[in-house]
Amino acid sequence: MEKVDPEYAEQQQQEYHRRYLKITNQSNQTIYVWVKYLTKTSEGNWQWFPSDPDGSKWATYQFKPGESSYLNDDGFRVNANRVRIWAGNSQSASDWQSATFVWSQFEKRDLRLLPEEGEVGYYMRTYEHVFK
């Protein structure tokens, strides 16, 4: 059973279909992370950002060894149902072949951040993705 933070004790549980995305770099080198994410627009429609999965635009982030952070995209704290994500130690996506570290398992397929049916809770949870 989930222990309830007193701040949320008076609130009703809600159904969530997204989680915040946090990245942690546990490697011993600086990495560059490329992300696309599926979230709801202010109108309530599902949409991929910064472009659809087949598009060429990615949100890009740099993480030093040991660094951990929630992702923000143009002032939006990234919360998503699914993401496309990959990383490497090359600063340029077009030069990833020269990288000595590339993690691309979810570059061309979706990584679901929570169960397909969603989850019930007092607040939106976090999905932490760790690169080692």
Secondary structure in CASP SS format (residue, H / E / C, confidence):
PFRMAT SS
TARGET T0000
AUTHOR 0000-0000-0000
METHOD secondary structure of the structure
MODEL  1
M C 1.00
E C 1.00
K C 1.00
V C 1.00
D C 1.00
P H 1.00
E H 1.00
Y H 1.00
A C 1.00
E C 1.00
Q C 1.00
Q C 1.00
Q C 1.00
Q E 1.00
E E 1.00
Y E 1.00
H C 1.00
R C 1.00
R E 1.00
Y E 1.00
L E 1.00
K E 1.00
I E 1.00
T E 1.00
N E 1.00
Q C 1.00
S C 1.00
N C 1.00
Q C 1.00
T C 1.00
I E 1.00
Y E 1.00
V E 1.00
W E 1.00
V E 1.00
K E 1.00
Y E 1.00
L E 1.00
T E 1.00
K E 1.00
T C 1.00
S C 1.00
E C 1.00
G C 1.00
N C 1.00
W E 1.00
Q E 1.00
W E 1.00
F E 1.00
P C 1.00
S C 1.00
D C 1.00
P C 1.00
D C 1.00
G C 1.00
S C 1.00
K C 1.00
W C 1.00
A E 1.00
T E 1.00
Y E 1.00
Q E 1.00
F E 1.00
K C 1.00
P C 1.00
G C 1.00
E C 1.00
S E 1.00
S E 1.00
Y E 1.00
L C 1.00
N E 1.00
D E 1.00
D C 1.00
G C 1.00
F E 1.00
R E 1.00
V C 1.00
N E 1.00
A E 1.00
N C 1.00
R E 1.00
V E 1.00
R E 1.00
I E 1.00
W E 1.00
A E 1.00
G E 1.00
N C 1.00
S C 1.00
Q C 1.00
S C 1.00
A H 1.00
S H 1.00
D H 1.00
W H 1.00
Q H 1.00
S H 1.00
A C 1.00
T C 1.00
F C 1.00
V E 1.00
W E 1.00
S E 1.00
Q E 1.00
F E 1.00
E E 1.00
K E 1.00
R E 1.00
D E 1.00
L E 1.00
R E 1.00
L C 1.00
L C 1.00
P C 1.00
E C 1.00
E C 1.00
G C 1.00
E E 1.00
V E 1.00
G E 1.00
Y C 1.00
Y C 1.00
M C 1.00
R C 1.00
T E 1.00
Y E 1.00
E E 1.00
H E 1.00
V E 1.00
F E 1.00
K C 1.00
END
